[in-house]
Each structure stands twice: as structure tokens, then as C-alpha cells.
Amino acid sequence: MKQERNPSDLPGWLSRLLGLFSREPQDRQALIEILRGSEHRNLLDPDVLLILEGALHVSDLQARDIMVPRVQMDVVREDASPQEIIRIVVESGHSRFPVVGSDASDVRGILLAKDLLACFSDVGMDNFDIKDVMRPAIFIPESKRLNILLREFRASRTHMAVVVDEYGVAGVVTIEDVIEEIVGDIADEHDLDEEENIRQHGRNRYTVQAITPIAEFNEFFRTELDDGEYDTIGGLIVSAFGHVPARGESITFHGFNVRVLRADKRRVLLLRFERAEKPEPDG
């Protein structure tokens, strides 16, 4: 007969972690607070906490929240020449492209750069026909929740979906976009370097380096924040908090919901800005 292990025999860190869960959390926020408490007690690595919070957060997001809007999509026209397609692939650095007809709202399929190279190797440019290599496009509603979308990406082994709304094609979303919501930005050799202070993610979400000059922030967002006392957006945010905030803390600031994504004990490093939803006018 297997003997149950006495809690006092467990390693100290594991015993403390189990103690945090001695009372079952009643809602998601309570669970997050337990996880944050574990990180403060050095039971969880900060990066692990960020991933756990991201995994909990992703089920609240929909495809519309992170998609690349149609006007910003890098596309390949169905009638483009091989030379033009190669130019687009090289300049964009992407590996997947919607293939469109007359315009970006007319998506015919998806082109993978690796399929393009294999085709050129087999048949050459003279006999190239994009219909021979493009794959079927997957269309999803803009309301598709990201946790469900990630499951479908894995099941279908596809990495890109076309997002549609009531008017037609609204944008595209990739499996990398979804994963970045969980683990944070994934930099690759084609991503811009750290000198890019403001990056847009989807329709209404932005990551902002704390060292971003207030003048640059104002120009980007068309705001009029005062730069008389502080030079950077990080300085304004710390002042609004009244203390150096820890990662995960959030605040409403001049029409934005601001969340601290990266910070240390002395300063904030990276912030997420979302424009606050305007309340619906009373009928």
C-alpha cells in the first residue's frame, strides 16, 4: 500500500507553493493574484508568470484584436510575375502571403515562400503558375476567440487565417500573432530592432518603449501630453502611478489603458497601450 507523503517532507519551495493554493481561487483574478504572489515569493520566474498570465488573458481576446488590418497586409497578386513575387518576398521578409485578385479584399489563397522556391527549382520561372503552388485560404470570423483559433491552427497545421467581418476581408492573423499574446514579442531576423519605440499590434493595441520621447508619442497618437517636466513616456507613467510599477500593473492614462509589460526595481521598460473604449451614448 502506497503511503501518502507528509507535507512536511516536501521541499520548502513546493510546500509554500501548495500553501498558496490551499484555498481554491473563486475567479480568474484571484488565480492571477495567487500566481503573482508566487512570483513575489520567488516561487515562479517572472517570465513564467508572464506566460501564465498571457495564457489566461488570450481567451478574452478575439481575432479582431490582434489581426493585421487589410490595408497593412503584404499580399501577392494572382497575376504577378515571378520577379515581382520574389521582390515582395524579399522586401517583406514574411514566409506567408495572401494571394489576391483585383484587390486585397479578394483573397484567392495563401502562398508559402518555401513552396515558391520549390516550384522555381522544379519548373523554373518560365513555366510558373501561382495556382499550382498556392494553398487554400482559411477564413475565420473576426469574433473568433484566440484560444480556439490556436487550437484550430494546431489541428489543421496551418499558420495563417484570413479574418472576415460583415463587409468582407478585414485582415489576417498568424499563429505567431497568437503565441506572442501568450509569451510576448518573438523577434526574428526580419523584425525591427529595439530602436523602434512604438509598435502596433492589431487595431487598437500598441507596445511602447518606456524611453520613447513624449514628443514622438504625441506625434504618433496625436495627443498633447506635457513634456515640460518629463522627457519620456515612461517618466509620465511612473508619475501617474506614484511609484515604480511592477510588471502586470495597469492604469488608465489620458484615454488609454496602460499595462506594464516589462520593468525592474528601478524603472519601467516596456508598456502596452490600448485606447480606452468610449462609453455608448444614452439613447
FENDASUL-V312407 format. One record per residue. RES is the residue in three letters. OMEGA is omega in whole degrees, 0 to 359 (NA if undefined). Layout:
res:RES omega:OMEGA
res:RES omega:OMEGA
This chain:
res:MET omega:183
res:LYS omega:183
res:GLN omega:179
res:GLU omega:183
res:ARG omega:177
res:ASN omega:180
res:PRO omega:181
res:SER omega:179
res:ASP omega:182
res:LEU omega:174
res:PRO omega:185
res:GLY omega:183
res:TRP omega:181
res:LEU omega:178
res:SER omega:179
res:ARG omega:180
res:LEU omega:177
res:LEU omega:179
res:GLY omega:179
res:LEU omega:182
res:PHE omega:181
res:SER omega:174
res:ARG omega:184
res:GLU omega:179
res:PRO omega:184
res:GLN omega:179
res:ASP omega:184
res:ARG omega:181
res:GLN omega:178
res:ALA omega:177
res:LEU omega:179
res:ILE omega:179
res:GLU omega:177
res:ILE omega:180
res:LEU omega:178
res:ARG omega:176
res:GLY omega:178
res:SER omega:179
res:GLU omega:179
res:HIS omega:180
res:ARG omega:178
res:ASN omega:175
res:LEU omega:177
res:LEU omega:173
res:ASP omega:180
res:PRO omega:179
res:ASP omega:177
res:VAL omega:178
res:LEU omega:180
res:LEU omega:180
res:ILE omega:179
res:LEU omega:178
res:GLU omega:178
res:GLY omega:179
res:ALA omega:177
res:LEU omega:184
res:HIS omega:190
res:VAL omega:180
res:SER omega:178
res:ASP omega:184
res:LEU omega:178
res:GLN omega:183
res:ALA omega:181
res:ARG omega:184
res:ASP omega:186
res:ILE omega:185
res:MET omega:169
res:VAL omega:183
res:PRO omega:184
res:ARG omega:183
res:VAL omega:180
res:GLN omega:182
res:MET omega:169
res:ASP omega:186
res:VAL omega:174
res:VAL omega:178
res:ARG omega:183
res:GLU omega:182
res:ASP omega:181
res:ALA omega:177
res:SER omega:177
res:PRO omega:180
res:GLN omega:179
res:GLU omega:179
res:ILE omega:179
res:ILE omega:179
res:ARG omega:180
res:ILE omega:181
res:VAL omega:183
res:VAL omega:184
res:GLU omega:183
res:SER omega:183
res:GLY omega:179
res:HIS omega:179
res:SER omega:181
res:ARG omega:184
res:PHE omega:169
res:PRO omega:175
res:VAL omega:187
res:VAL omega:176
res:GLY omega:185
res:SER omega:178
res:ASP omega:186
res:ALA omega:178
res:SER omega:183
res:ASP omega:183
res:VAL omega:181
res:ARG omega:182
res:GLY omega:180
res:ILE omega:178
res:LEU omega:175
res:LEU omega:182
res:ALA omega:181
res:LYS omega:176
res:ASP omega:179
res:LEU omega:181
res:LEU omega:179
res:ALA omega:179
res:CYS omega:178
res:PHE omega:180
res:SER omega:185
res:ASP omega:188
res:VAL omega:181
res:GLY omega:183
res:MET omega:185
res:ASP omega:182
res:ASN omega:184
res:PHE omega:172
res:ASP omega:186
res:ILE omega:179
res:LYS omega:181
res:ASP omega:186
res:VAL omega:182
res:MET omega:182
res:ARG omega:179
res:PRO omega:177
res:ALA omega:175
res:ILE omega:181
res:PHE omega:180
res:ILE omega:175
res:PRO omega:181
res:GLU omega:180
res:SER omega:181
res:LYS omega:180
res:ARG omega:189
res:LEU omega:179
res:ASN omega:177
res:ILE omega:179
res:LEU omega:179
res:LEU omega:178
res:ARG omega:180
res:GLU omega:175
res:PHE omega:182
res:ARG omega:183
res:ALA omega:183
res:SER omega:182
res:ARG omega:174
res:THR omega:185
res:HIS omega:181
res:MET omega:175
res:ALA omega:177
res:VAL omega:183
res:VAL omega:180
res:VAL omega:173
res:ASP omega:185
res:GLU omega:182
res:TYR omega:181
res:GLY omega:182
res:VAL omega:180
res:ALA omega:182
res:GLY omega:177
res:VAL omega:177
res:VAL omega:181
res:THR omega:178
res:ILE omega:177
res:GLU omega:178
res:ASP omega:181
res:VAL omega:182
res:ILE omega:179
res:GLU omega:176
res:GLU omega:181
res:ILE omega:188
res:VAL omega:185
res:GLY omega:184
res:ASP omega:176
res:ILE omega:181
res:ALA omega:172
res:ASP omega:187
res:GLU omega:181
res:HIS omega:180
res:ASP omega:176
res:LEU omega:185
res:ASP omega:186
res:GLU omega:179
res:GLU omega:176
res:GLU omega:188
res:ASN omega:184
res:ILE omega:178
res:ARG omega:179
res:GLN omega:178
res:HIS omega:182
res:GLY omega:190
res:ARG omega:195
res:ASN omega:185
res:ARG omega:184
res:TYR omega:168
res:THR omega:186
res:VAL omega:174
res:GLN omega:182
res:ALA omega:181
res:ILE omega:180
res:THR omega:177
res:PRO omega:182
res:ILE omega:179
res:ALA omega:178
res:GLU omega:177
res:PHE omega:180
res:ASN omega:180
res:GLU omega:182
res:PHE omega:186
res:PHE omega:181
res:ARG omega:177
res:THR omega:181
res:GLU omega:179
res:LEU omega:183
res:ASP omega:178
res:ASP omega:181
res:GLY omega:184
res:GLU omega:181
res:TYR omega:181
res:ASP omega:187
res:THR omega:178
res:ILE omega:177
res:GLY omega:179
res:GLY omega:178
res:LEU omega:182
res:ILE omega:178
res:VAL omega:178
res:SER omega:179
res:ALA omega:177
res:PHE omega:186
res:GLY omega:177
res:HIS omega:176
res:VAL omega:185
res:PRO omega:175
res:ALA omega:177
res:ARG omega:180
res:GLY omega:177
res:GLU omega:183
res:SER omega:182
res:ILE omega:172
res:THR omega:190
res:PHE omega:175
res:HIS omega:177
res:GLY omega:179
res:PHE omega:164
res:ASN omega:187
res:VAL omega:178
res:ARG omega:178
res:VAL omega:180
res:LEU omega:182
res:ARG omega:181
res:ALA omega:169
res:ASP omega:186
res:LYS omega:186
res:ARG omega:186
res:ARG omega:171
res:VAL omega:184
res:LEU omega:184
res:LEU omega:184
res:LEU omega:173
res:ARG omega:178
res:PHE omega:172
res:GLU omega:178
res:ARG omega:181
res:ALA omega:179
res:GLU omega:177
res:LYS omega:180
res:PRO omega:178
res:GLU omega:178
res:PRO omega:179
res:ASP omega:178
res:GLY omega:NA
